[in-house]
Amino acid sequence: MKLACGEMIIPGNSLREKVEFLKYAGFDGIDLVGAGLKDRLEEVKDTLAESNIKVAAIYSRLQYPLLSGDIEERRIAIEQLKERLLVASELEALGVIFVPIFGPPRIPDLSPFMNTLELEKALLIAILREMVPIAEKLQVRLLLEPVNRNETHFINNLTQGFEIARETGVYLLADIYHLILEDQTVDTLVKYRDYIGYVHIASKSREVPKEEDFIYLKPWLDTLRCIGYEGYISLECSPPENSEELRRFVDLFRRLEG
């Protein structure tokens, strides 16, 4: 499996410095923030052309949620997501990560016609049925990330994400930190193996995993290997106090990998 890291936690004052650090630490890829990425596309291309570091994925970071109750905000979010897909294709990234909405719902309850969650699910499916053919044409994956209930009311685990994936063709991002918070087990990786397109990793405290953290992370990594997952595992956590923690994480991971 390949290791990537979110650009937000990589030390360095420029993309070039961040990429140099990733090479030093032993990572294979980088996850880039999508907001403003179009404007620095040439800088990214030039920097990566001199390196073996690849763009693994792009965080969509949309201005508004896809499930906004405002039609103009939804239109902007959809257009921005299309732009992220185009940029991802230019950079030969595997996919674009998105969370449909953070926080509470912005769509009213229209019972008895539909309650809020039913409306949100129907709306998201409609949006993604428009977006997935675009992604497929560009050879980029749309990566739906379930997020724990403290951060969003909608799609908190792989089971809920699967309900969207099977209807639309998006892939699921299995974030081990969120899955553990939601009391999911490694069995969910087996159950939804055909839909998992990307993986995030962090400790239970959302920090760079240390040696003791691999005690509970190892079953997740072993299961990913057992189901034949060969894609990226990307580190998404709070920035470390000492950048050497990132290099030690890679060493621990590779040692565990055998």
N, C-alpha and C positions, 0 to 999 in steps of 0.2 A: 504494500500500500504506500501511497505517496503522501508526504506531509506538506501542508500549506499553513499560512499564518495570515491573519487579518492585518492590513497595513496600519491600523490604528495603534497597535501595540508594539510595532517594530521600532527600535531606536534608529534615529537618523533625522537630519533636518531636510533631506531631499529624498526623492524616490530612488535616486542612484545610491545614496548612502544606505537606505533601507534594503535595497536589493543586494548590495555588497554584504550587509550583515546576514541576510538569509543564506547566502552562499557559504559564509564562514560558519554559520550555525548548523548547516546541513539540511535545510529545508529544500523542497522541490518547487513550491509554488507560492503565490501570493494572492490574497483576496483584496480587491480594490474597492474603494467606496465609489458608488455610481454617480452621486451628485457632483457635477462639475467635471466628470471624467471626459466627456466629449471634447471639452476645451483644452485638455492636456493629452489628447490622444497621441499626437506626434512625439511628445516628450516620453510617454510610456513606451511607445514602439522603439524609439531610439535607445532608451535605457535597456530594455529587455533584449534588444538585438545583440547586445554585447555580453549577454549572460545566458546561463542555462536555466534560470528561474522562469517559470511559465506563469501566466495569469490563470489561476485555477477557477476562480469565480468572482462575480461582481455583486456587491451589496446594492440592492436597488435604491434604497434611501429616497423614497418618493416624497414629494412635497406634501401630498395629501394621501390619506388612505384610499385604497381601491374601494372600500365599502363606506365611503363618505355618504352622508345623506344629501349632499349638495351635488347636483348634476354637473356643474362646472368644475368643481373640485375632482369629481370622478373622471371627467374628460381629461383634465390635466394629468392626473395620476396614470391613466391609461397611456397617454402620449409619452409620458416620461418612461414608463415601462418599455414601450416600443423602442425608445431611444437607447435604453440600457441594453436591449437585445442586439441592436445594431452595433453598438460599441463592443459588446462581448464578442460578436462575430468578427469584427475587425481585429480584435486582440487574440482571437482563437481561444477564448475562454470556454470552459466546460459549460458554465451556466450562469444564470442570474437568480440571486436569492431574493425572495420576497415574503413578507408577512402581510396578510390582507388588511389587518387593522391592529393597532395597539390600543390598550385602554378599553373604556366602555363602548357600547354600540352608539352609532350616530344615526341609525335608522329607527323609526318608530315601530311600535307594536301595532299591527293591523289586524289583530284577531277580531272576528273569527276567520277572516280570510287567511292570514298567515301571521305567526308571531315573529318577533324580531330575528331570532336565529334562523327560522325557515326562510325569511326574506333575504337575509345575508347569504345563506347558502345558495339560494336560487340566483341571486345577483352575481356572486363570485363565479358560479358555474357558467353563467352567460358571458361574463367578461373573459374567462379563460378559454372558452370555446372559440372566441375570436383571436386570442393571443397565441394559443398553442400552434396553429398552422404557421403563423409568422415565425415562431421560434424554430419549428421543424425545418422550415425553408432556409433559415439562417444557420441550421445545425448547432443550435444552442438550446440547452435545457432550461426550462422554467422550474426553479427549485422552491417548492412550498415548504416553509419552515414552521412547524408547530412550536408554539411558545407557551411557557407555563402560565397558569391562571392569574399569577400576580402581575403579569405584563399585558395580557389580553384576555378578553372573555370568550374569544372565538378561535377554535382549532388549537387545542392544548396538547394533543398527543397524536401518535401515528395512526391510531384507529380513526380519529376524526379526519385527519388529513387524507387517509385512504378513501373516504367517502367522496372527497373532491377529486382525487387523482384518478379513480376508476371512471369518473364521468367526463374527465377533460383531457387526460393524457399528460398532466404535469408529473414531475418527479417529486419525491419527498426528501427533505433534508432531515436526517436523524441527528438531532443535537443531544448528545448524551447527557449534558448538564440539565436540560429541560426535561428529558425523559425520566431521569432519576427523580427530579422534583415532583413529577406527575405520577410517581410510583409505577412507571412502566417497567417491564422486565425485558431481558434479552430475547425472550420468546417473540416479542413484537418485531424484532429484526428479522427473525426467521419467517414470520407470518407475512410480512410485507416486503420480502427480499426483492421481488421483481420491480418494486416501485422506488427503492432507495437509490437516489442519485448522488448524494453528497452526505458527508458526516462532519459534525462539529464536535470538538472535545474541550473539556475544561474540568477542573476539580469541582467538588461539591460546593466550595466557597467561591466559585467562578474565578479561580486563579490559575496560573500555570501549574499543571500537575507536577507534584513532587513524587519521590519514590514511594512514599506511603500511600499516595492516592492511587497508584496502579494496582493496589490490592483489590479495590472495587471496580476499577476501570478494566482490568484484565479480562473478566468474563465478557464484557462488551466487545473488546477487540478480538478475542478468540472467536466469538460468534460471527463477527464480520468476516473473519478469515474462513470460517466453516461454510458460510453461505456463498463464498466466492467473490466477495466484494474486493475489487482491485483499484478503486478510485481514490480520491483524496480524503484524508482526514485532516481537517483544518482546525487550528487552535484559535478559539474565540473566547477571550476572557479579559479580565482587567489587566492594564499594563503592569508588568513586573517592576519591582523596585530596582532589581539588578538585572540587566540584560542577559547576563550569563545564565539566568534561569531558563531562558529559551534554548540555549545550546544544550544545557543539561537535560531538558525535556526531550530533545531529539535523541540524545545518547541513550536515555532510559527507554524510549520507544523502540529504537533500533535493537537494543539489547533484548528487549522482550520479544521482538519480532523474530529474533534468532537468526 
